[in-house]
Amino acid sequence: MVFLRLVARDFRRAFANGGVLLPVVLFLMVATLYPFAVGPDGALLARTGGGILWVAALLAALLPVDRLVAPDAGSGVLDQLAVRGVADEVVALAKLCAHWLGFGPALMLAAVPAAGLLRLDGATLRIVETGLLLGTPGLAALTLITAALTAGLRGSSALAGLLMLPLAIPMLIFGAGSLAPSGVGGLKLLAAASLLLVAMAPFAAGAAMRALRD
């Protein structure tokens, strides 16, 4: 099946370029350095650590933004796929799946040692893991849309950061809000926002990739 081959291809390329390892390293570096910045106060770390993990997850999702669409657009792969009748939306959905597989599950595993560094208890860790499971697909979708919009532009990495970070604020608010004492509503809003972004991403990124060929 073309779709599965595209997913496997993009995932292998991400793995070969450090796309799986680098987000985890960045995620753990943020969790390691944050206690040095705020001090050894365990209560403060426990109260703010979950929000810091969400900031780290956003940065980890944004890390490979310049490698999602631009290399295929520059090498003519998108043109070849279009000639063969593969819809841009299918290509975009495959890239979305490969991107999430490259960082989402890895971040969920990395959240366990990160929680120890930030003095998060078991209940908070479960909420963080649930939030990452619900929210990382939305972050992957937002990264893909941003990558497609900025592909082919000079300084695309910087532009992608400027474009994506404000758009990701609702995801950060809902993710961090889920850690509040009454955080069930935050998880529901996070799931809704993530689902909306995942549903929009193939069409928005597909339209942007078509524009690259015009």
Solvent accessible surface area in square Angstrom, and as a share of the most:
residue,aa,sasa,rsa
1,M,156,0.70
2,V,61,0.35
3,F,40,0.17
4,L,108,0.54
5,R,151,0.55
6,L,14,0.07
7,V,17,0.10
8,A,41,0.31
9,R,71,0.26
10,D,13,0.07
11,F,68,0.28
12,R,154,0.56
13,R,60,0.22
14,A,28,0.22
15,F,132,0.55
16,A,86,0.66
17,N,71,0.37
18,G,20,0.19
19,G,5,0.05
20,V,32,0.19
21,L,119,0.59
22,L,79,0.39
23,P,1,0.00
24,V,28,0.16
25,V,62,0.35
26,L,46,0.23
27,F,0,0.00
28,L,53,0.26
29,M,103,0.46
30,V,33,0.19
31,A,0,0.00
32,T,56,0.32
33,L,102,0.51
34,Y,36,0.14
35,P,26,0.16
36,F,164,0.68
37,A,84,0.65
38,V,52,0.30
39,G,20,0.20
40,P,118,0.74
41,D,75,0.39
42,G,22,0.21
43,A,67,0.52
44,L,48,0.24
45,L,3,0.01
46,A,43,0.33
47,R,170,0.62
48,T,45,0.26
49,G,0,0.00
50,G,2,0.02
51,G,22,0.21
52,I,37,0.19
53,L,0,0.00
54,W,1,0.00
55,V,62,0.36
56,A,0,0.00
57,A,0,0.00
58,L,4,0.02
59,L,63,0.32
60,A,0,0.00
61,A,0,0.00
62,L,23,0.12
63,L,72,0.36
64,P,11,0.07
65,V,8,0.05
66,D,58,0.30
67,R,70,0.25
68,L,20,0.10
69,V,0,0.00
70,A,31,0.24
71,P,57,0.36
72,D,2,0.01
73,A,32,0.25
74,G,72,0.69
75,S,82,0.53
76,G,18,0.18
77,V,41,0.24
78,L,5,0.02
79,D,61,0.32
80,Q,100,0.45
81,L,22,0.11
82,A,34,0.26
83,V,123,0.71
84,R,184,0.67
85,G,65,0.62
86,V,23,0.13
87,A,49,0.38
88,D,9,0.05
89,E,42,0.19
90,V,56,0.32
91,V,5,0.03
92,A,0,0.00
93,L,67,0.33
94,A,0,0.00
95,K,4,0.02
96,L,10,0.05
97,C,44,0.26
98,A,3,0.02
99,H,10,0.04
100,W,56,0.20
101,L,81,0.40
102,G,4,0.04
103,F,1,0.00
104,G,0,0.00
105,P,48,0.30
106,A,19,0.15
107,L,0,0.00
108,M,42,0.19
109,L,137,0.68
110,A,6,0.05
111,A,0,0.00
112,V,82,0.47
113,P,69,0.43
114,A,0,0.00
115,A,3,0.02
116,G,54,0.52
117,L,77,0.38
118,L,0,0.00
119,R,134,0.49
120,L,18,0.09
121,D,89,0.46
122,G,41,0.39
123,A,52,0.41
124,T,31,0.18
125,L,37,0.18
126,R,160,0.58
127,I,56,0.28
128,V,1,0.01
129,E,34,0.15
130,T,56,0.32
131,G,0,0.00
132,L,0,0.00
133,L,91,0.45
134,L,57,0.29
135,G,0,0.00
136,T,0,0.00
137,P,34,0.21
138,G,0,0.00
139,L,0,0.00
140,A,0,0.00
141,A,0,0.00
142,L,7,0.03
143,T,0,0.00
144,L,0,0.00
145,I,18,0.09
146,T,1,0.01
147,A,4,0.03
148,A,2,0.01
149,L,98,0.49
150,T,9,0.05
151,A,5,0.04
152,G,71,0.68
153,L,95,0.47
154,R,233,0.85
155,G,47,0.45
156,S,22,0.14
157,S,59,0.38
158,A,70,0.54
159,L,74,0.37
160,A,1,0.00
161,G,11,0.11
162,L,132,0.66
163,L,67,0.33
164,M,0,0.00
165,L,72,0.36
166,P,76,0.48
167,L,95,0.47
168,A,0,0.00
169,I,86,0.44
170,P,61,0.39
171,M,3,0.01
172,L,36,0.18
173,I,105,0.53
174,F,50,0.21
175,G,0,0.00
176,A,42,0.33
177,G,31,0.30
178,S,2,0.01
179,L,45,0.22
180,A,47,0.36
181,P,150,0.94
182,S,102,0.66
183,G,7,0.07
184,V,101,0.58
185,G,38,0.36
186,G,13,0.12
187,L,32,0.16
188,K,136,0.58
189,L,94,0.47
190,L,0,0.00
191,A,34,0.26
192,A,58,0.45
193,A,22,0.17
194,S,4,0.03
195,L,127,0.63
196,L,106,0.53
197,L,29,0.15
198,V,43,0.25
199,A,56,0.43
200,M,89,0.40
201,A,0,0.00
202,P,14,0.09
203,F,138,0.57
204,A,37,0.29
205,A,0,0.00
206,G,0,0.00
207,A,48,0.37
208,A,12,0.09
209,M,0,0.00
210,R,92,0.34
211,A,65,0.50
212,L,64,0.32
213,R,86,0.31
214,D,156,0.81
